[in-house]
Amino acid sequence: MVHIVLLSGGSGTRLWPLSNSSRSKQFLKVLRDDDGNHVSMVQRVFGQIGKVDLKKDVTIATSESQRDAITAQVPKSSKLVFEPERRDTAPAIILACENLALEQHADEGDTVIVMPIDTYADQAYYDSVTDLDAAVQSGASDLVLLGVKPTYPSEKYGYIVPASTENATPWPVSRFTEKPDEETAE
């Protein structure tokens, strides 16, 4: 079985002045759905995951400070895990995985896919989520990363650098560079 953990604990201030510490960017309705309705990043990602029929297996890890904002934008049946305070990515993932194991009774062999809730990617990105599970189940790897090829160098994002760009699937990772300077990102 595949479990998706969406991380929504960040302050989301990259869209300042629209977003700030009390109004994170992922909750702003600045995008449009297929019908032209205004939606937030949270609603868009949830809809994209629904198109690959994995919505029922989503757990959202968020901070207690975002409780009202997140519950207003996702279905009432959503599985939510609240961090008492923001502690960055690793503790949020650990808390969500603990919830999967102890509260949702996930099996040890299940695949857990972790992604940010504010990803802006086309539907093909979400369609490939099932490929991640296939790679894990095949024994090719215990840890699989999915990235988007950057269109410009940026100091705001982490970079997954593949060991090769040949047609291997999955590609082995050479290194991960967290928020490099612009010259290194180039």
ZAMARGU-4260 file (C-alpha; in steps of 0.2 Angstrom, whole numbers, plus 5000, padded with zeros to 4 digits):
<rodrens>
0) 5000/5000/5000 | 5006/5018/4997 | 5004/5032/5010 | 5006/5050/5005 | 5013/5062/5018
5) 5010/5080/5013 | 5021/5092/5023 | 5013/5109/5027 | 5022/5116/5042 | 5032/5130/5034
10) 5030/5148/5036 | 5027/5150/5017 | 5033/5168/5016 | 5041/5168/4998 | 5025/5177/4992
15) 5027/5191/5003 | 5018/5203/5005 | 5003/5192/5001 | 5009/5179/5013 | 5017/5180/5030
20) 5020/5170/5046 | 5001/5170/5050 | 4995/5168/5032 | 5006/5155/5023 | 5007/5155/5004
25) 5000/5137/5002 | 4983/5144/5009 | 4981/5159/4997 | 4969/5156/4983 | 4980/5163/4969
30) 4979/5148/4957 | 4965/5142/4945 | 4958/5124/4944 | 4953/5116/4927 | 4936/5125/4929
35) 4943/5142/4932 | 4939/5143/4950 | 4952/5151/4962 | 4961/5138/4973 | 4976/5137/4985
40) 4991/5127/4983 | 4984/5115/4996 | 4968/5113/4986 | 4977/5111/4969 | 4989/5097/4976
45) 4975/5088/4985 | 4965/5088/4968 | 4980/5082/4958 | 4983/5068/4970 | 4965/5063/4969
50) 4967/5061/4950 | 4979/5047/4953 | 4967/5039/4966 | 4978/5041/4981 | 4968/5054/4990
55) 4961/5042/5003 | 4979/5037/5008 | 4985/5055/5012 | 4991/5061/5029 | 4994/5080/5031
60) 5008/5084/5043 | 5006/5102/5048 | 5009/5114/5063 | 4996/5117/5076 | 4997/5136/5071
65) 4990/5130/5054 | 4975/5120/5061 | 4961/5132/5056 | 4969/5136/5039 | 4971/5118/5034
70) 4955/5111/5040 | 4946/5125/5030 | 4954/5119/5014 | 4954/5100/5014 | 4940/5087/5016
75) 4933/5084/5033 | 4939/5066/5032 | 4957/5070/5029 | 4970/5063/5041 | 4979/5077/5050
80) 4994/5076/5061 | 4999/5092/5071 | 5016/5096/5077 | 5015/5106/5093 | 5028/5118/5086
85) 5038/5120/5070 | 5053/5109/5070 | 5058/5108/5051 | 5056/5094/5039 | 5064/5078/5048
90) 5054/5079/5064 | 5038/5082/5054 | 5041/5066/5043 | 5045/5056/5059 | 5029/5062/5067
95) 5019/5058/5052 | 5027/5040/5050 | 5024/5037/5069 | 5006/5041/5066 | 5005/5030/5051
100) 5012/5015/5061 | 5003/5018/5078 | 4987/5026/5073 | 4983/5020/5055 | 4992/5003/5057
105) 5002/5004/5041 | 5011/4988/5037 | 5030/4988/5038 | 5032/4984/5019 | 5021/4999/5014
110) 5028/5013/5004 | 5028/5031/5011 | 5029/5045/4999 | 5033/5062/5007 | 5031/5078/4997
115) 5028/5097/5001 | 5010/5103/5000 | 5015/5118/4991 | 5023/5110/4976 | 5018/5118/4959
120) 5020/5104/4946 | 5009/5098/4932 | 4999/5082/4933 | 5013/5071/4925 | 5023/5074/4941
125) 5008/5067/4952 | 5005/5053/4939 | 5023/5047/4942 | 5020/5045/4960 | 5015/5027/4957
130) 5032/5024/4949 | 5040/5028/4965 | 5031/5014/4974 | 5036/5002/4959 | 5054/5006/4961
135) 5053/5003/4980 | 5043/4987/4978 | 5055/4980/4964 | 5070/4981/4977 | 5079/4994/4966
140) 5080/5005/4981 | 5073/5008/4998 | 5073/5027/4996 | 5067/5035/4980 | 5067/5054/4976
145) 5056/5063/4963 | 5062/5080/4957 | 5058/5092/4944 | 5071/5098/4932 | 5074/5117/4936
150) 5071/5130/4922 | 5083/5142/4930 | 5096/5142/4944 | 5089/5147/4961 | 5096/5148/4979
155) 5079/5145/4986 | 5078/5126/4982 | 5087/5110/4985 | 5095/5100/4970 | 5095/5082/4968
160) 5110/5078/4957 | 5109/5061/4948 | 5125/5051/4946 | 5120/5048/4927 | 5108/5055/4915
165) 5107/5039/4905 | 5090/5030/4903 | 5092/5020/4920 | 5076/5020/4930 | 5078/5025/4944
170) 5094/5035/4942 | 5106/5034/4956 | 5109/5050/4966 | 5126/5057/4966 | 5122/5071/4979
175) 5109/5082/4986 | 5114/5101/4987 | 5102/5111/4999 | 5099/5129/4993 | 5116/5132/4985
180) 5122/5149/4979 | 5117/5154/4962 | 5134/5150/4954 | 5133/5132/4961 | 5115/5130/4956
185) 5120/5134/4938
</rodrens>
